[in-house]
């Protein structure tokens, strides 16, 4: 994780209070946007519900620029940087002022000895100095809006560097200016082609070199509008640029290379803003193999690794996560340029039956829908394709029809089918003149349809005229070099538009004020302590989550009386604040059917607890619930995102099966349902081998109530584990048979 964990002023309610109270200079909020409705809109835990959108117009298009440490001495690193900045300033129409204490001019431009001597207030200061910290206060005095620090030696170097970066970040917060870096580079000042049209890609990278493949898309005719190399993110971070780019009319997609998220909440708010605006965000997030550093006593904590939370959070808010830079390149290019789909159906069309079958297998396995074309459509296609060839989907033309007038007829007929939204033509290698004619027909058809036409040009050479001129010269055909990248991009394209078409921001429905349940729960919390099962179940009861009939007793005689009230058969369990896994210690007895069994069980449980040195608050005598599907529902604290909610298959095999789904609150019923759909064991809830369907609605309700608890209690609850949650047959509800909680 790069940089400090502090957000910008209006992201943190406490810092918003500082600004409001006038404890910072009036220009401290210069360049920082307020929330969407112009006021601090906070959820029940005091966290913002809208993205903080910085006004970065004057960063990317400044009217005046100061270069601190400018040089024209040959052989100096600053000289090359200064030369590039001068050229960039000319392109964007900015006045550039070199600053150096001993130079009268730099490249013939008058040079000023200090920031205080500048002839005008500048929008952007570029710091070509080893230590940017002393300059920040000078810039603040002159009310400079933005600064860029190239210097390295900060958080990327270890603890000492991280401390230096925090000092820099603190100075920036006091100053009110916005800082890009440190440890950034010149990518923001690259020369972008201005002869390309159409929606553009805005690029964000924490490592500048990793953005090069996307930047070079311009050579293939794909427009780029911005590049934000965020570096160590002492101030401006990935979330700031996503929020800003999502509101720029020329941006068709945002491509991001992310090494570490600085602020999980800010990232989700930014992704939410992009989803509201229908702007796709495609991201490479490194660290899939990270196991997570936290040690958790609950099953839930062991189920949820750090990367699993990141992956779920991205999916929850519509961020398309890809694995490689080639996928980032191809997927963002497609999403930036393609029109919304008219249908979800994909048709594979080729001049080889083997190619079509191979591609179709891969596409189907990836989740794309390949509808069987209607009998009428197949009859129509057989006007031009021999009857012995398959045209149901994939469509195999046998090769010869593409060489004459029939080729275009076939393409138009496929695109005319209302269930078809995407036509994909894999061309495994050039076979002129057929492949040349096929490429031209696909380009011509794409110009006259609002449906997506994709081509996979499989030649390893890539110098063919049909590829370089015909296909890449088209703004309407999406051209790929591999099957895998085409399938990944098309799936992302369909998923994105399906997601945004029905998108309802969960932040709009997040609770703003505590519920009556919260006040009851507060009285049950024990800061810094683990709750006993009995106390944890009281916490669940406070939020309306059903638990079995049970009584806590402290004698064998009381246990017998409780069993009579609860009703045989019963379960007896030791209950104490230090008991996480009672079964492993033999502290659970099930299926007790008589008073003598209850008395014996009480003595045995208390003897074991005494031998193990485990303090008890009593023994629980519980209703025995047998018929249902055992699930686990829980809450853990993620270092980036705060409280997270997990649901999965429960019982004694929970850690063996590790079948779980996670979400970051807030989320609605649709996401709770989606969590269940992600489980490999989802079929158990539908009923298998004669078992009745489980009460899925009741399970979803428990997940939503646990989410409410997580939102309201926030960091006060370190862990919560309901395992098992017995989901009874449909219409009968769900019962929390065991519970574990740790207060912070």
Beta strands, then each sheet from edge to edge (+ up, - down):
strand 1: 64-68
strand 2: 95-99
strand 3: 105-106
strand 4: 109-112
strand 5: 124-127
strand 6: 146-149
strand 7: 178-181
strand 8: 200-205
strand 9: 224-229
strand 10: 251-258
strand 11: 280-285
strand 12: 320-322
strand 13: 345-350
strand 14: 395-396
strand 15: 420-427
strand 16: 452-457
strand 17: 477-480
strand 18: 530-531
strand 19: 550-553
strand 20: 570-575
strand 21: 588-592
strand 22: 618-623
strand 23: 629-638
strand 24: 642-649
strand 25: 660-664
strand 26: 717-727
strand 27: 734-736
strand 28: 739-743
sheet 1: 3+ 4- 2- 1- 5- 6- 7-
sheet 2: 9+ 8+ 10+ 11+ 12+
sheet 3: 14+ 13+ 15+ 16+ 17+
sheet 4: 18+ 28- 26+ 23- 24+ 25-
sheet 5: 18+ 28- 26+ 27-
sheet 6: 19+ 22- 20+ 21-
end
